[in-house]
């Protein structure tokens, strides 16, 4: 372990000994050229954003909310839950309610 620490400290001393007077500091590890900035820019014409914005609608009076228009979403509310009965998974039931043990002195039946 001491050999590893010694090697790491030797490496740090060698890095600190490098002359960096006329070198501009690195701000980030990425391409910072104007061409790279243009590639990262998001505009209306990039990858169909204009079409996605046209699929939205604004609703609400005070705080306008944007929701996506989707035919599948409109039909979800109208469909029943396809025969799902939540009481089938309950271990204990009383009528049309399920019973939850609170753990205060109740024993399981």
C-alpha positions in Angstrom: 0.0 0.0 0.0 2.9 2.4 0.8 4.4 1.6 -2.6 1.1 2.6 -4.4 0.9 5.8 -2.4 4.5 6.6 -3.2 3.9 6.0 -6.9 0.8 8.2 -6.9 2.7 11.1 -5.1 5.6 10.8 -7.6 3.0 11.1 -10.5 1.5 14.2 -8.9 4.9 15.8 -8.4 5.8 15.1 -12.1 2.5 16.7 -13.2 3.1 19.7 -11.0 6.6 20.2 -12.5 5.2 20.8 -16.0 5.5 24.4 -17.2 1.9 25.7 -18.0 2.5 29.5 -18.1 1.2 30.2 -21.6 -1.5 27.5 -21.7 -5.2 28.5 -21.2 -6.9 26.4 -18.5 -9.3 23.7 -19.5 -12.9 24.6 -18.7 -14.5 21.3 -19.6 -13.6 18.0 -21.2 -15.6 18.5 -24.4 -15.2 20.1 -27.8 -15.7 23.8 -27.3 -15.4 25.0 -30.9 -18.1 26.9 -32.7 -18.9 23.9 -34.9 -19.4 21.7 -31.9 -21.7 24.3 -30.3 -23.8 24.4 -33.5 -24.1 20.6 -33.5 -25.4 20.6 -29.9 -27.9 23.4 -30.6 -31.6 22.4 -30.6 -33.8 24.3 -33.1 -37.3 23.8 -34.6 -35.8 22.0 -37.6 -33.7 19.5 -35.7 -35.2 16.0 -35.7 -38.8 16.8 -36.2 -39.4 19.1 -33.2 -41.7 21.3 -35.2 -44.0 18.3 -35.9 -44.0 17.4 -32.2 -44.9 20.9 -31.1 -47.9 20.8 -33.6 -49.2 17.8 -31.8 -49.6 19.7 -28.5 -52.6 21.6 -27.2 -52.7 24.3 -24.5 -55.4 23.9 -21.8 -56.3 25.6 -18.6 -57.2 29.2 -17.6 -54.5 30.5 -15.2 -51.6 28.1 -15.7 -51.6 26.8 -19.2 -50.6 23.1 -19.4 -49.4 21.4 -22.5 -50.7 17.9 -23.2 -49.8 15.6 -26.0 -52.6 14.7 -28.3 -52.6 10.9 -28.7 -55.5 8.8 -29.9 -54.5 5.9 -27.6 -54.6 8.2 -24.6 -58.1 9.4 -25.4 -59.4 5.8 -25.5 -57.8 4.7 -22.2 -60.4 6.4 -20.0 -63.3 4.8 -21.8 -62.0 1.2 -21.5 -62.9 -0.9 -18.5 -60.2 -2.6 -16.5 -60.7 -5.9 -18.3 -62.2 -7.9 -15.5 -59.7 -6.9 -12.8 -60.8 -7.6 -9.3 -58.5 -6.2 -6.6 -60.1 -8.3 -3.8 -58.8 -11.5 -5.4 -55.3 -10.8 -4.2 -56.4 -10.0 -0.6 -55.6 -12.5 2.1 -58.4 -11.3 4.4 -61.7 -9.8 3.4 -64.8 -8.5 5.1 -67.6 -8.1 2.5 -66.3 -6.0 -0.3 -63.4 -4.6 1.7 -59.9 -6.1 2.3 -58.5 -6.2 5.8 -55.0 -4.9 6.7 -53.4 -6.1 9.9 -52.0 -3.2 11.9 -49.6 -5.4 13.9 -50.9 -4.3 17.3 -51.7 -7.6 19.0 -53.7 -9.0 16.1 -53.0 -12.6 15.2 -53.4 -13.9 11.7 -56.3 -16.2 11.2 
